[in-house]
Amino acid sequence: MIDPNSKLLIYQRSLICYRNNVWFLQLDTGRSDRIFLVLDASGEDTLQVNLLPPLDCNCGHRKVELASFSTAPASPGSVIFFLWKSTVPRSCYEEGEEYHYFTITTYDLEYRRWSLYQLPCVNPNDYEFKDVVYADGSFYVAIDMNSKAVLGSFNVALQEWVMMNNSTSTLRLPSRPTHLYLANSDRKFLLAVFYNKDQQGTELFSPSEKRGRELFCHIYQFDLSQKNWIRVKNLGNRALLLCTASSIAVSAASMVASKFANVIVRYSSCDFVLEKYTCNTEGEWGFAEKG
């Protein structure tokens, strides 16, 4: 992958997250350790390469599920967040079963310090971590739990994880979605839920017809103060730009941007293209075109 602004060649498998011309990369050495780099191309004519201190991964295979920066990487107190899914081989345990667990790792760019927090994991196949945003000192993670969506929050200062899964903060969905995207819009989170199926779970398109597209998208809003979900059927003078770990809601009130009002633009990691979704009278966003 070549960044058009800096002309840097970035291997897609190595890229963990990106913001404001700063890349966070993982280089697999083939051993249990990992090498992490921060490439900063935010300066006009300079490229800074920062090698992070080693992170002990212990035994087992680890896969980065989600990663994000708290704020712009050059700002004071910026933290890198990433969530691992780990599998310890059967040989590590007498009972002969694989052991799955999740670990949240944060790195303080100012103090050059790692922190690790292990999440309990009863049945890892029952839920998937889909997206992450940062607000007020915490990272909020959108979790797909078998046709239910919940948020988990991780307080960086306290190193504390909380599942927000009571009756009001659990969002029940008509079927299991294909994608969830989370965006912060003035401390009210917007969750974009994409489906390939109807409410009865019946496929409406053949694989060739639906390739690169979803049938429709619903938008839900989560209020941090009320801790409940409401359905949003119109974005007004806003547009949603969707990409895992970097989704944003932007104003489309200006004359130049007005054609994007109430529009969703999604980056497809499968096709490496942008997809445009427009809203119908029922408050559902459907696929319009690729760009």
Buried (B, 14 or more C-beta within 10 A) or exposed (E): EEBEEBEBEBEEEBBBBBBEBBBBBBEEEEEEEBBBBBBBBBEEEEEEEBEBEEBEBEEBEBEBBBBBBBBEBBEEEBBBBBBBBBBBEEEEEEEEEBBBBBBBBBBBBEEEEBEBBEBEBEEBEEBBBBBBBBBEBBBBBBBBBEEBBBBBBBEBEEEEBEBBBEEEBBBEBBBBBBBBBBBBBEEBBBBBBBBBBEEEEEEEEEEEEBEEBBBBBBBBBBEBEEEBBEEBBEBEBBBBBBBBBBBBBBEBEEEEBEEBBBBBBBBBEEEEEBBBBEBEEEEBBBBBEEE
